[in-house]
Amino acid sequence: MYEEVAFIAYHFHWSHEEIMNFEHRDRQRWCEEISKINQRLSKDREKSILDVE
């Protein structure tokens, strides 16, 4: 639970109280969504302006 709260707070800057008011499943879902965003951003950073598609 601490890892979930820290992860969400780090990315969205929501307060501890706000995050703790979520159901456990909702916190897990937010973590999944944040991870998806990070993966997409990571892929975008890997692309170079020299890459040809």
N, C-alpha and C positions, 0 to 999 in steps of 0.2 A: 504494500500500500504506500509506503514512504517513497518508493521509486516512482510510482505512478504520479503521486502528488508533486514530487520534485520535477518530473518530466514536463507535466502540464504547466506548472508555475513558471518554469524556465522559459518555455516557448510562448505562453500567452500572458504571463505576468498577472494571472489571477491570484487572488488572495487564498491563503490556506483555508479560511472559512468557506469561501465560495466552492473550492474544489471538494472539500470534505462534505459539503451538502449534496453532492452527486451520489447516486447509487454506484456501487462498485462496478457494475457492468457499464455504466455511462463513462466512468473514468477510464476503463479499459478501451472503450470505443474512441474516446478522445486521443488516447495514446496511439491507437492504430491509425487514426486520421493524421496526426502529427507526423508519424513515421512515414506515411505515404507522401506527405508534402516534402519531407526531408529527402526522400528517395528521388522524387522528381527534380528537386532543386539540385541534388547531387549529380544527376545525369546531365542536366543543363550545363553545369560547371565543367563537366568533362569534355564537352564539345569545344572545339577550337574554331576560330574564324577561318582556319586553313582547311577544315574538314569539308570534303565535297560529298554531297548527298545525291 
